């Protein structure tokens, strides 16, 4: 039987007892109905799973005893960084969830000229916290012990400015002539994949990205929605050059 995995933002080590954060405690005790002596697995993003056992269950507090860490080696050999045009509601959640399951290393939400969604101030902070929760939940489900980072959403120009200068830079463009199967990748270098929002990339976006070293690639003869395009491209790259082959 697969053990329940729960993410906690706490130091973990063999033999210690910790009080679980409220969300983790509620999930294990109120939702999954675990009780005294039941086992679970904790992880904090350091690359290890930690078997744990509930040793105290109260109305306001749940304590667990932590076992020895087990190194988890299921990160993709292909370091993929997704630059995703911010999409509406559940579409964005779907992209982040599936990209995490498929092994992306980090995610950069962005606004482009045709973006239909723009967030600022408290709304941006709240949405970012929600997106990071989506990514954590995806890691709990798929077995990853390292949590991909989710950057604060920025305009395209600012996103391009903050990117490291290394790696292969790709932008999905249905008018491009190159395909993913034609790429030659250096496995030691990251791959940056830019996917437009619901309205697609504008000519200005394409020009701006090209000036930053991004090369256009197409996925095939059909135009895909934003919530499909990135997932399809990541899966194709993982099959061709990563760990899904």
C-alpha positions in Angstrom: 0.0 0.0 0.0 1.3 3.4 -0.9 2.2 5.6 2.1 0.6 9.0 2.5 3.2 11.8 1.8 2.9 15.2 3.4 5.0 18.3 2.8 6.2 20.3 5.9 8.4 23.3 5.9 10.4 22.1 8.9 13.8 20.6 9.5 13.6 16.8 9.5 16.0 14.3 11.0 16.1 10.8 12.3 14.8 10.4 15.9 13.2 13.8 16.4 9.7 14.5 17.4 7.9 17.4 15.8 4.5 19.1 16.0 2.9 19.1 12.6 1.7 22.4 11.0 -2.0 22.8 11.2 -2.7 22.0 7.5 -0.6 18.8 7.5 -2.2 17.7 10.8 -5.7 18.4 9.6 -5.1 16.5 6.4 -3.7 13.4 8.2 -6.2 13.3 11.1 -9.4 15.0 9.9 -9.3 14.0 6.2 -7.4 10.7 6.1 -8.5 9.6 9.7 -5.1 8.6 10.8 -4.6 7.9 14.5 -2.0 7.1 17.1 0.6 4.7 15.8 -0.3 5.2 12.1 2.5 5.8 9.6 3.0 8.5 7.0 5.9 10.0 5.0 7.1 13.6 5.4 9.3 15.6 3.1 10.5 19.2 3.2 12.1 19.6 -0.3 15.6 18.5 0.7 15.5 15.5 -1.6 14.6 12.9 1.0 11.5 11.2 2.3 11.2 10.7 6.0 9.0 7.9 7.4 7.1 9.1 10.4 4.6 7.8 12.9 1.9 9.6 14.8 2.8 9.6 18.5 0.3 12.1 19.9 -3.1 13.2 18.5 -5.0 15.9 20.3 -7.7 18.3 19.5 -5.3 21.1 18.8 -2.0 19.3 18.2 -0.5 16.3 16.3 3.0 15.1 17.0 5.0 12.6 15.0 8.3 10.8 15.4 10.5 11.1 12.4 12.6 8.2 11.0 15.8 8.1 8.9 15.7 10.1 5.7 15.6 8.1 2.4 17.2 9.8 -0.6 14.8 10.1 -3.5 16.3 10.1 -7.0 13.5 10.8 -9.4 14.3 14.3 -10.6 14.6 14.6 -14.4 18.0 14.6 -16.0 16.6 17.4 -18.3 16.5 20.7 -16.4 13.3 22.3 -17.7 12.2 25.8 -16.7 8.7 26.8 -17.8 7.8 30.4 -18.6 4.0 30.3 -18.7 1.7 33.1 -19.7 -0.7 33.6 -16.8 -4.0 31.9 -17.6 -7.4 32.1 -15.9 -8.2 30.2 -12.7 -8.2 26.4 -13.1 -6.3 26.5 -16.4 -3.2 27.9 -14.6 -3.6 25.4 -11.8 -3.7 22.5 -14.3 -0.5 23.7 -16.1 1.4 24.0 -12.8 0.2 20.7 -11.5 1.0 18.7 -14.7 4.3 20.5 -15.3 5.3 19.5 -11.8 4.3 15.9 -12.3 6.3 15.9 -15.6 9.4 17.0 -13.9 10.0 20.8 -14.5 12.6 22.3 -12.3 11.0 25.7 -11.8 8.1 27.9 -13.1 7.9 31.5 -14.1 4.4 32.9 -14.6 4.5 36.0 -16.8 2.3 38.7 -18.4 2.6 39.4 -22.1 0.9 41.9 -24.5 -2.2 39.8 -25.0 -2.6 38.5 -21.4 -6.2 38.5 -20.2 -5.2 38.1 -16.6 -3.1 40.6 -14.6 -2.6 40.6 -10.9 -1.0 43.2 -8.6 -0.4 43.8 -4.9 -2.3 41.5 -2.5 -4.0 39.6 -5.3 -0.6 38.6 -6.8 0.7 37.5 -3.4 -2.5 35.5 -2.7 -2.4 33.9 -6.1 1.3 33.1 -5.8 0.7 31.3 -2.5 -2.1 29.3 -4.1 0.1 28.3 -7.0 2.9 27.2 -4.7 0.3 25.1 -2.8 -0.7 23.5 -6.1 2.9 22.6 -6.8 3.4 21.2 -3.3 0.3 19.0 -3.7 1.5 17.7 -7.0 4.8 16.8 -5.4 3.0 14.9 -2.6 1.1 12.9 -5.2 3.8 12.2 -7.7 6.6 11.3 -5.3 9.0 14.2 -5.9 11.1 15.2 -2.9 12.3 18.5 -4.3 9.7 21.2 -4.8 9.9 23.3 -8.0 10.1 27.0 -7.3 7.3 29.3 -8.5 8.4 32.9 -9.2 6.3 36.0 -8.7 4.5 36.8 -12.0 6.3 39.5 -13.9 5.9 41.2 -17.3 7.6 39.3 -20.1 10.4 41.9 -20.4 11.3 41.7 -16.7 11.1 37.9 -16.8 13.6 37.8 -19.7 15.9 40.2 -17.8 16.1 38.0 -14.6 16.7 34.7 -16.4 20.3 33.3 -16.2 22.2 33.6 -19.4 22.9 29.9 -19.9 20.9 27.2 -21.6 18.6 26.6 -24.6 15.7 29.0 -25.0 12.6 28.0 -26.8 9.3 29.7 -27.4 6.2 27.9 -28.7 5.1 29.5 -31.9 2.6 27.9 -34.3 4.2 29.9 -37.2 7.7 28.6 -36.5 9.3 26.0 -38.8 11.5 24.1 -36.4 10.2 21.2 -34.4 11.2 19.7 -31.0 12.5 16.6 -32.7 15.1 18.7 -34.6 16.7 20.1 -31.4 20.2 19.2 -30.3 20.4 19.5 -26.5 23.4 19.8 -24.2 22.3 17.7 -21.2 24.4 19.8 -18.9 22.5 23.0 -19.8 18.9 24.0 -18.8 16.1 24.4 -21.3 13.8 27.4 -21.0 10.4 26.9 -22.5 8.1 29.9 -23.0 4.3 29.4 -23.5 1.9 32.2 -24.3 -1.4 33.1 -22.6 -4.9 32.5 -23.9 -4.5 35.2 -26.5 -1.2 33.9 -27.7 2.0 35.7 -28.4 1.9 39.1 -30.1 4.5 39.9 -32.8 6.1 42.2 -30.3 6.4 39.4 -27.8 8.0 37.1 -30.4 10.5 39.9 -31.4 11.3 40.7 -27.7 11.9 37.0 -26.9 14.0 36.6 -30.0 16.2 39.4 -29.0 16.7 37.6 -25.7 17.9 34.4 -27.5 14.6 32.5 -27.7 14.1 30.4 -30.8 10.6 29.5 -32.1 9.4 25.9 -32.2 6.1 24.4 -33.2 4.3 21.3 -31.9 2.5 20.3 -35.0 -0.2 21.3 -37.5 -2.8 22.3 -34.9 -3.0 25.3 -32.6 -3.1 24.2 -29.0 -4.7 26.0 -26.0 -2.3 27.5 -23.5 -3.2 24.8 -20.9 -2.5 22.1 -23.5 0.6 23.5 -25.2 3.0 23.6 -22.3 2.1 20.2 -21.0 2.4 18.7 -24.5 5.8 20.3 -25.1 7.2 19.3 -21.7 6.0 15.7 -22.3 7.6 15.7 -25.8 10.9 17.1 -24.5 11.0 14.5 -21.7 10.4 11.7 -24.2 12.9 13.0 -26.7 15.6 14.2 -24.3 14.6 13.4 -20.7 13.4 10.6 -18.5 10.1 9.6 -20.2 11.8 7.8 -23.1 
